[in-house]
Amino acid sequence: MTIDKKIFNSKQSDKIVDYFVKTGFCIVRGIYSSKQLKNLENFFKKNLKKFENANVYNKYEKNIFAAAIGEIFNKNPLESYFFENKKLIDLLKLFYGEDIIKIGNTRFQINFKIDGSLDTQVKSEKQNSQFLDIHTDYWTGTSEYSIHYWLPFFGLDKDNMLTVYPGSHLNGPFPVLNRKIDLKYDFLYEGHKLNYLKKGDLVLFHSLMLHKTSGKSKKTRASLLTRFNNLHYKKTNQEFDLGFKTLSLGPLRKIIRLIGNDSLTQFRTYGGKPGIDSSIRHIYDKNQKDIKINSLIKKLQK
């Protein structure tokens, strides 16, 4: 499938959905501020420098860094900015309605710059899921209702990005043999290189869409990676194991929480005031966050 190089803004809701259904992905620009993108870049560069100076692993074992920095990021205030972001949640509502969850922790996908033997380096990174041939995330345990989030923010280069195969999600699960496409089937899809992205462009793609790492360059490229689903949609065993974080909930969920429990105990609030536990109140009403709690959180994080 030959497609146009479309980059949307968050206000183009109908066009975003139509394009996503047709191609299996979309690119949205302007979700995040340049200041916070710079903070994310600085966070990554600072930790990468520490890692390189520590000289703990040789150059072909650097991929362990992706897991380590992910753990650090998930405890950093930046994580909340990027995933509790109103523009992001409004975008996800186009696909999922009000009841949105984020599956598991955020991960870093790092395509390290060419450094020595390319074959040895690529082989090492493939073992750590940092450089992958054509695949779908459905093969590795993602639900067909999940949407993947891929945000390149550092070291973008036309040679080190992502290649997608538009329309391949409409094929259903492509036959797989040992984590690779079964070669006895003709492969009819045309690759589309996302070599026109800018820092902070958000790529959302369907779990059934075939994609791969485009290649390597003289730059190390880093991206944020996670996935989303609707609270009530099908989730796989892997996704249950990873757990999830609730980002947004709708009015029907709010009614149940006002009553207070799943048994809908009769007359529990009769003559009194229905209410939602303060620890989750902010999920239902973004305007009712406890100012004192937020102020204390900021002080504790300094």
ROVO-253079 format. One record per atom (N, C-alpha, C): x, z, y; residue in one letter. Coordinates in steps of 0.05 Angstrom, whole numbers, padded with zeros to 5 digits, always signed. Atoms other than C-alpha are relative to their C-alpha. Layout:
% ROVO-253079
XZYA...
//
This chain:
% ROVO-253079
+00017+00000-00024M+00000+00000+00000M+00018+00000+00025M-00014+00001-00025T+00029-00021+00067T-00017+00013+00021T+00016-00015-00020I+00008+00026+00123I+00015+00001+00026I-00012-00004-00027D+00020+00037+00197D+00013+00027+00002D-00014-00025-00005K+00067+00091+00221K-00017+00017+00020K+00018-00015-00017K+00013+00137+00247K+00009+00029+00004K-00005-00028-00006I+00028+00202+00282I-00023+00010+00018I+00024-00009-00013F-00033+00242+00304F+00005+00025+00017F+00000-00026-00012N-00046+00298+00352N-00024+00016-00011N+00019-00017+00014S-00089+00357+00331S-00029-00005+00008S+00027+00005-00009K-00150+00332+00370K-00013-00025-00013K+00010+00024+00013Q-00157+00268+00329Q-00011+00006-00028Q+00009-00011+00025S-00197+00302+00275S-00011-00021-00020S+00012+00020+00018D-00237+00243+00246D+00022-00019-00010D-00021+00019+00008K-00176+00197+00245K+00019+00013-00020K-00018-00014+00018I-00133+00250+00212I-00011+00001-00028I+00012-00003+00026V-00182+00262+00155V-00002-00028-00014V+00002+00027+00012D-00195+00187+00144D+00026-00010-00011D-00027+00009+00007Y-00121+00172+00142Y+00010+00015-00025Y-00009-00017+00022F-00107+00230+00095F-00014-00008-00026F+00015+00008+00024V-00162+00209+00046V+00011-00026-00011V-00010+00026+00008K-00135+00138+00045K+00028+00000-00011K-00029+00001+00006T-00060+00151+00042T+00010+00023-00017T-00010-00024+00014G-00053+00222+00014G+00017+00018+00017G-00017-00016-00018F-00015+00248+00075F-00008-00005+00029F+00003+00006-00028C-00017+00254+00150C+00023+00015+00015C-00021-00012-00017I+00033+00271+00205I-00013+00008+00027I+00012-00011-00024V+00011+00315+00263V+00022+00011+00018V-00020-00009-00020R+00053+00326+00326R-00013+00019+00020R+00009-00017-00022G+00047+00382+00377G-00013+00026-00009G+00012-00025+00009I+00025+00440+00333I+00016+00024+00011I-00017-00023-00008Y+00084+00484+00353Y+00015-00005+00026Y-00014+00002-00025S+00119+00498+00419S+00030-00006-00005S-00028+00006+00002S+00189+00472+00432S+00017+00025+00000S-00015-00025-00001K+00211+00543+00446K+00002+00013-00028K+00000-00013+00027Q+00190+00570+00378Q+00014-00018-00021Q-00015+00017+00018L+00218+00509+00342L+00030+00005+00004L-00028-00006-00005K+00284+00524+00376K+00008+00027-00012K-00005-00027+00012N+00279+00597+00354N+00003-00003-00030N-00002+00005+00029L+00268+00572+00283L+00027-00013-00007L-00026+00014+00004E+00328+00526+00288E+00023+00020+00002E-00021-00020-00005N+00371+00583+00315N+00001+00020-00023N+00002-00018+00023F+00347+00629+00259F+00014-00013-00024F-00012+00014+00023F+00368+00577+00207F+00030-00002+00004F-00028+00004-00005K+00435+00561+00239K+00016+00026-00002K-00014-00026+00001K+00454+00634+00247K+00004+00009-00029K-00003-00008+00028N+00440+00649+00174N+00017-00018-00017N-00017+00019+00014L+00473+00586+00149L+00030+00005+00006L-00027-00007-00008K+00536+00604+00188K+00010+00025-00014K-00007-00025+00014K+00536+00674+00158K+00006-00006-00029K-00003+00007+00028F+00528+00644+00089F+00027-00015-00005F-00025+00016+00003E+00585+00594+00098E+00025+00018+00004E-00023-00018-00005N+00631+00648+00126N+00005+00020-00022N-00002-00019+00022A+00616+00694+00068A+00016-00012-00023A-00015+00014+00020N+00646+00641+00022N-00005+00012-00028N+00007-00013+00025V+00608+00671-00037V-00002-00021-00022V+00005+00021+00020Y+00591+00605-00073Y+00016-00025+00008Y-00014+00025-00007N+00627+00539-00078N-00020-00020+00011N+00017+00018-00015K+00599+00478-00043K-00022-00012-00016K+00021+00011+00016Y+00558+00456-00102Y-00021+00021-00009Y+00019-00021+00007E+00522+00522-00108E-00014+00011+00025E+00012-00009-00025K+00497+00527-00036K-00030+00003-00002K+00029+00001+00001N+00426+00516-00059N-00013+00028-00003N+00010-00027+00002I+00419+00591-00073I-00007+00011+00027I+00005-00008-00027F+00419+00598+00002F-00029-00005+00008F+00027+00006-00007A+00350+00566+00007A-00019+00023-00009A+00017-00022+00009A+00319+00622-00034A+00005+00025+00016A-00007-00024-00015A+00356+00676+00004A-00012+00000+00028A+00010+00001-00027I+00337+00652+00073I-00030+00000+00001I+00029-00002+00002G+00265+00644+00051G-00009+00029-00001G+00007-00029+00002E+00262+00718+00033E+00003+00013+00027E-00005-00011-00026I+00291+00735+00101I-00022-00009+00020I+00020+00012-00018F+00243+00689+00138F-00028+00013-00003F+00027-00011+00005N+00181+00718+00105N-00004+00028+00010N+00002-00026-00013K+00197+00785+00137K+00006-00001+00030K-00007+00004-00028N+00211+00755+00205N-00025-00006+00016N+00024+00006-00017P+00160+00752+00263P-00005-00029+00003P+00004+00029-00002L+00171+00677+00265L-00019-00010-00021L+00019+00009+00021E+00133+00670+00200E-00028+00002+00009E+00028-00003-00010S+00070+00697+00232S-00006-00021+00021S+00005+00021-00021Y+00077+00649+00291Y-00006-00027-00014Y+00003+00027+00012F+00083+00588+00246F-00025-00002-00018F+00022+00002+00019F+00028+00606+00197F-00026+00014+00008F+00024-00010-00011E-00022+00646+00237E-00007-00014+00027E+00002+00016-00024N-00019+00593+00291N-00028-00012+00002N+00027+00010-00003K-00088+00574+00319K-00002-00030-00004K+00001+00029+00003K-00072+00500+00323K+00002-00008-00030K-00003+00006+00028L-00050+00500+00250L-00026+00006-00015L+00024-00008+00013I-00112+00538+00227I-00023-00019+00007I+00021+00019-00007D-00158+00492+00266D+00004-00027-00014D-00005+00024+00015L-00124+00433+00233L-00008+00002-00029L+00006-00004+00028L-00132+00462+00164L-00031+00002-00005L+00029-00002+00002K-00206+00475+00178K-00013-00028-00004K+00010+00027+00005L-00215+00399+00177L-00002-00006-00030L-00001+00005+00029F-00199+00401+00103F-00014+00022-00016F+00009-00023+00016Y-00222+00470+00080Y-00023+00016+00012Y+00020-00017-00012G-00274+00497+00128G+00013+00026+00009G-00010-00025-00011E-00267+00569+00149E+00017+00017-00018E-00012-00019+00019D-00242+00603+00085D+00027-00011-00010D-00027+00012+00005I-00167+00585+00085I+00020+00021-00010I-00021-00018+00009I-00111+00616+00045I+00027-00016-00001I-00027+00010+00003K-00035+00605+00043K+00010+00010-00027K-00009-00007+00027I-00007+00603-00028I+00030+00009+00001I-00028-00009+00003G+00056+00645-00040G+00015+00003+00026G-00017-00003-00023N+00114+00655+00007N+00009-00027+00010N-00012+00024-00012T+00143+00603+00054T+00028-00004-00012T-00027+00007+00011R+00204+00567+00025R+00015-00019+00019R-00017+00019-00015F+00261+00528+00057F+00009-00022-00019F-00010+00023+00016Q+00276+00458+00030Q+00023-00011+00016Q-00024+00008-00015I+00347+00440+00049I+00014-00023-00014I-00014+00024+00010N+00379+00372+00040N+00028+00001+00012N-00027-00004-00011F+00453+00388+00048F+00014-00027+00005F-00015+00024-00008K+00499+00337+00082K+00019-00008-00023K-00019+00011+00020I+00544+00293+00040I+00027+00016+00003I-00024-00017+00000D+00603+00337+00021D+00015-00003-00026D-00015+00005+00024G+00651+00311-00031G-00014-00019-00019G+00012+00018+00021S+00625+00280-00096S-00031+00000+00003S+00028+00002-00004L+00555+00255-00081L-00016+00004-00026L+00014-00003+00025D+00534+00250-00154D-00001+00029-00009D+00000-00029+00008T+00556+00322-00169T-00018+00016+00018T+00016-00016-00019Q+00523+00348-00106Q-00030-00005-00005Q+00029+00006+00005V+00456+00312-00120V-00009+00013-00026V+00007-00012+00026K+00457+00336-00193K-00005+00030+00003K+00003-00029-00004S+00467+00408-00170S-00026+00006+00016S+00023-00005-00017E+00412+00403-00117E-00026-00006-00015E+00024+00006+00016K+00362+00372-00166K-00006+00024-00018K+00005-00023+00017Q+00371+00433-00211Q-00013+00023+00015Q+00011-00022-00017N+00350+00477-00152N-00023-00010+00017N+00024+00012-00014S+00292+00432-00128S+00005-00004+00029S-00005+00006-00028Q+00327+00415-00063Q+00003-00030+00004Q-00002+00030-00002F+00336+00340-00078F-00014-00010-00025F+00016+00008+00023L+00283+00308-00121L-00006-00030+00000L+00010+00027+00004D+00266+00239-00149D-00030-00001+00002D+00029+00003-00002I+00195+00212-00150I-00014+00021-00017I+00015-00021+00014H+00147+00268-00169H-00025+00006+00015H+00023-00013-00014T+00082+00302-00153T+00002+00030-00005T+00000-00029+00003D+00074+00377-00142D-00021+00009-00020D+00020-00006+00021Y+00014+00375-00189Y+00014+00004-00027Y-00015-00003+00025W+00064+00366-00246W+00011+00028-00004W-00013-00026+00002T+00095+00433-00231T-00019+00024+00004T+00019-00023+00001G+00031+00474-00228G-00017+00004+00025G+00016-00002-00025T-00003+00460-00161T-00028-00011-00006T+00027+00009+00003S-00079+00453-00159S-00005-00027+00014S+00007+00025-00014E-00110+00385-00142E-00015+00005+00026E+00013-00008-00025Y-00145+00423-00085Y+00020+00010+00020Y-00020-00010-00019S-00080+00445-00053S+00012-00021+00017S-00013+00018-00019I-00049+00413+00008I+00028+00012+00006I-00027-00009-00005H+00026+00417+00018H+00007-00004+00030H-00009-00001-00028Y+00059+00433+00085Y+00030-00005+00000Y-00029+00006-00001W+00127+00403+00102W+00007-00004+00029W-00007+00000-00028L+00158+00416+00170L+00030-00002+00004L-00029+00003-00006P+00227+00386+00184P+00007+00010+00028P-00006-00012-00026F+00260+00424+00241F+00030+00000+00007F-00029-00001-00004F+00335+00416+00234F+00014-00023-00013F-00017+00020+00012G+00384+00359+00224G-00014-00025-00009G+00014+00024+00009L+00334+00302+00220L+00017-00025+00003L-00015+00025+00001D+00364+00235+00203D-00016-00021-00016D+00016+00020+00013K+00333+00169+00182K+00006-00003-00030K-00009+00003+00028D+00371+00173+00116D-00005+00025-00018D+00002-00025+00015N+00355+00245+00095N-00028+00012-00001N+00027-00010-00003M+00280+00251+00102M-00016-00001-00026M+00018+00001+00023L+00220+00244+00056L-00011-00028-00003L+00013+00025+00006T+00193+00182+00022T-00026+00006-00015T+00026-00005+00013V+00119+00181+00004V-00010-00027-00011V+00012+00023+00012Y+00078+00133-00038Y-00030+00000+00006Y+00028-00001-00009P+00013+00122+00000P-00020-00011-00021P+00021+00008+00018G-00050+00117-00042G+00004+00009-00029G-00006-00007+00028S-00016+00144-00105S-00017+00024-00009S+00016-00023+00007H-00059+00207-00102H-00027-00009-00012H+00026+00010+00010L-00121+00164-00117L+00003-00011-00028L-00004+00007+00028N-00090+00146-00184N-00006+00023-00019N+00002-00024+00017G-00099+00218-00209G+00028+00007-00008G-00026-00008+00009P-00042+00251-00246P+00015-00023-00013P-00015+00022+00012F+00011+00197-00259F+00014+00010-00025F-00013-00008+00025P+00038+00199-00331P+00029+00009+00004P-00026-00012-00005V+00100+00243-00334V+00013+00005-00027V-00016-00005+00024L+00155+00248-00386L+00025+00015+00008L-00023-00017-00007N+00204+00306-00379N+00005+00001+00030N-00001-00003-00029R+00188+00315-00305R+00008-00025+00015R-00004+00026-00013K+00198+00241-00290K-00022-00019-00008K+00021+00020+00005I+00151+00182-00287I+00005-00013-00027I-00002+00012+00026D+00138+00155-00357D+00006-00030+00004D-00009+00027-00006L+00176+00088-00356L-00016-00021-00015L+00015+00020+00014K+00128+00054-00404K-00024-00010+00016K+00022+00009-00018Y+00078+00048-00347Y+00013-00015+00024Y-00009+00014-00024D+00088-00004-00292D-00005+00017+00025D+00002-00015-00025F+00101+00029-00225F-00006-00019+00022F+00009+00020-00019L+00061-00009-00173L+00000+00010+00029L+00002-00011-00027Y+00067+00037-00112Y+00025-00006+00017Y-00022+00006-00019E+00109+00020-00051E+00007+00024+00016E-00009-00023-00014G+00151+00073-00020G-00002-00003+00031G+00002+00000-00029H+00142+00091+00054H+00017+00022+00011H-00019-00020-00010K+00201+00127+00087K-00010+00012+00026K+00008-00014-00024L+00183+00179+00138L+00025+00005+00017L-00025-00001-00015N+00245+00162+00178N-00004-00002+00030N+00007+00002-00028Y+00209+00163+00244Y-00011+00027+00011Y+00010-00027-00008L+00193+00238+00247L+00019+00012+00022L-00015-00016-00019K+00215+00283+00304K-00001+00029-00009K-00001-00028+00006K+00234+00356+00299K-00027+00013+00006K+00025-00014-00005G+00170+00397+00290G-00024-00016-00007G+00023+00015+00010D+00126+00340+00264D-00009+00011-00026D+00011-00013+00024L+00081+00370+00211L-00011-00022-00019L+00010+00018+00021V+00070+00331+00146V-00017+00016-00019V+00018-00011+00020L+00010+00351+00104L-00004-00021-00021L+00004+00020+00021F+00004+00317+00036F-00014+00012-00024F+00015-00008+00023H-00040+00320-00025H+00018+00005-00024H-00017-00008+00022S-00012+00352-00088S+00003-00022-00021S-00001+00022+00019L-00025+00288-00128L+00016-00024+00011L-00014+00023-00012M+00013+00242-00080M+00030+00000-00009M-00028+00004+00008L+00079+00216-00107L+00018+00000+00025L-00019+00000-00023H+00139+00229-00062H+00028+00007-00011H-00028-00007+00008K+00215+00240-00064K+00017+00005+00024K-00020-00003-00021T+00275+00259-00023T+00012-00028+00005T-00008+00028-00007S+00296+00195+00014S+00029-00005-00007S-00029+00004+00005G+00371+00206+00008G+00015+00021+00015G-00018-00019-00014K+00430+00241+00041K+00013-00014+00024K-00015+00011-00023S+00468+00233+00106S+00022+00019+00007S-00021-00018-00009K+00523+00267+00145K-00011+00025+00014K+00013-00024-00011K+00473+00319+00169K-00014+00016-00021K+00016-00017+00017T+00443+00378+00134T-00028+00002+00013T+00028+00000-00010R+00367+00374+00141R-00015+00023-00012R+00015-00023+00010A+00323+00436+00135A-00030-00003+00007A+00029+00001-00004S+00247+00440+00128S-00013+00026-00010S+00017-00021+00011L+00194+00494+00119L-00019-00013-00019L+00017+00011+00021L+00152+00485+00057L-00019+00022-00010L+00020-00018+00012T+00087+00519+00034T-00024-00016-00008T+00024+00014+00008R+00017+00502+00010R-00025+00016+00007R+00025-00012-00007F-00055+00517+00027F-00023-00007-00019F+00024+00006+00016N-00123+00520-00007N-00023+00014+00013N+00024-00015-00008N-00194+00543+00004N-00003+00024-00019N+00002-00025+00016L-00207+00614-00020L-00017-00004-00025L+00020+00003+00022H-00264+00590-00065H+00006-00023-00019H-00006+00023+00016Y-00232+00527-00093Y+00017+00008-00025Y-00016-00004+00024K-00197+00520-00160K+00029+00006+00007K-00028-00006-00003K-00128+00552-00164K+00012+00001-00028K-00013+00001+00026T-00078+00545-00221T+00012+00028-00007T-00013-00025+00008N-00045+00601-00261N+00025+00005+00017N-00024-00004-00016Q+00019+00589-00222Q-00007+00010+00028Q+00008-00008-00027E-00018+00597-00156E-00010+00029+00000E+00008-00028+00002F-00050+00662-00179F+00024+00018-00002F-00024-00016+00003D+00019+00686-00200D+00015+00004+00027D-00013-00001-00026L+00047+00669-00131L-00015+00018+00020L+00016-00015-00019G-00010+00704-00096G-00006-00016+00025G+00007+00015-00024F-00040+00684-00030F-00005+00019+00023F+00005-00014-00024K-00049+00706+00042K-00024-00013+00014K+00023+00011-00013T-00116+00698+00077T+00006-00006+00030T-00004+00007-00028L-00111+00660+00143L-00025-00001+00017L+00024+00003-00015S-00183+00649+00162S-00024+00004-00019S+00025-00004+00016L-00253+00670+00137L-00024-00006+00017L+00024+00008-00014G-00322+00646+00155G-00022+00021+00001G+00021-00019-00005P-00388+00679+00173P-00013+00012-00026P+00012-00011+00025L-00415+00686+00101L+00017+00021-00012L-00018-00021+00010R-00354+00725+00081R-00002+00025+00018R+00002-00022-00019K-00362+00767+00144K-00025+00018-00007K+00024-00016+00007I-00433+00788+00123I+00005+00018-00024I-00007-00016+00024I-00408+00811+00055I+00017+00024+00007I-00019-00022-00007R-00352+00852+00087R-00014+00020+00018R+00015-00019-00016L-00401+00883+00137L-00016+00019-00017L+00014-00017+00019I-00442+00908+00078I+00020+00020-00013I-00022-00018+00007G-00377+00935+00051G+00011-00002-00028G-00011+00002+00027N-00370+00920-00024N-00014-00022-00016N+00010+00022+00016D-00382+00867-00077D-00027+00006-00014D+00026-00007+00013S-00440+00906-00108S-00023+00000+00019S+00021+00000-00021L-00478+00902-00042L-00018+00024-00002L+00014-00025+00004T-00497+00974-00051T-00024+00004+00019T+00025-00001-00016Q-00569+00983-00027Q+00001+00023+00021Q+00003-00020-00022F-00578+01019+00039F+00025+00014+00007F-00025-00014-00006R-00504+01036+00045R+00003+00004+00030R-00003-00003-00029T-00507+01023+00120T-00026+00006+00014T+00026-00005-00011Y-00580+01041+00130Y+00001+00023+00020Y-00001-00021-00021G-00587+01079+00196G+00027+00004+00013G-00027-00003-00011G-00513+01071+00209G+00010-00027+00011G-00012+00024-00011K-00465+01017+00232K+00015-00016-00021K-00016+00017+00018P-00442+00960+00186P+00027-00005+00012P-00026+00005-00011G-00368+00949+00193G+00020-00011-00019G-00022+00011+00016I-00305+00916+00168I+00025+00017+00003I-00024-00016+00001D-00243+00954+00148D+00020-00010+00022D-00017+00007-00022S-00196+00955+00208S+00025-00016-00008S-00025+00014+00009S-00137+00930+00166S-00004-00030-00004S+00005+00029+00004I-00171+00862+00156I-00018-00011+00022I+00019+00009-00020R-00215+00859+00218R+00010-00025+00015R-00011+00022-00015H-00167+00811+00253H-00004-00027-00013H+00004+00025+00013I-00179+00758+00200I-00027-00012+00007I+00028+00009-00006Y-00253+00754+00217Y-00004-00005+00030Y+00004+00003-00028D-00248+00760+00292D+00027+00003+00015D-00027+00001-00012K-00183+00739+00326K+00000+00015+00027K+00002-00012-00026N-00207+00770+00391N-00001+00031-00001N+00003-00029+00003Q-00212+00841+00362Q+00024+00013-00012Q-00024-00013+00009K-00141+00854+00343K+00006+00025+00015K-00005-00026-00013D-00122+00925+00357D+00025-00002+00017D-00023+00004-00018I-00077+00921+00418I+00022+00021-00005I-00019-00021+00004K-00044+00987+00403K+00017-00005-00025K-00014+00006+00024I-00027+00966+00332I+00021-00023+00004I-00017+00023-00005N+00002+00899+00355N+00024+00009+00017N-00021-00009-00018S+00042+00934+00409S+00021+00016-00016S-00018-00016+00016L+00071+00983+00358L+00016-00018-00019L-00014+00018+00019I+00088+00926+00309I+00024-00013+00015I-00022+00013-00016K+00129+00891+00364K+00023+00019+00005K-00021-00020-00005K+00166+00955+00379K+00016+00006-00025K-00014-00006+00025L+00182+00968+00306L+00018-00023-00009L-00014+00023+00009Q+00207+00897+00297Q+00025-00006+00017Q-00023+00004-00017K+00258+00902+00353K+00026+00010-00013K
//
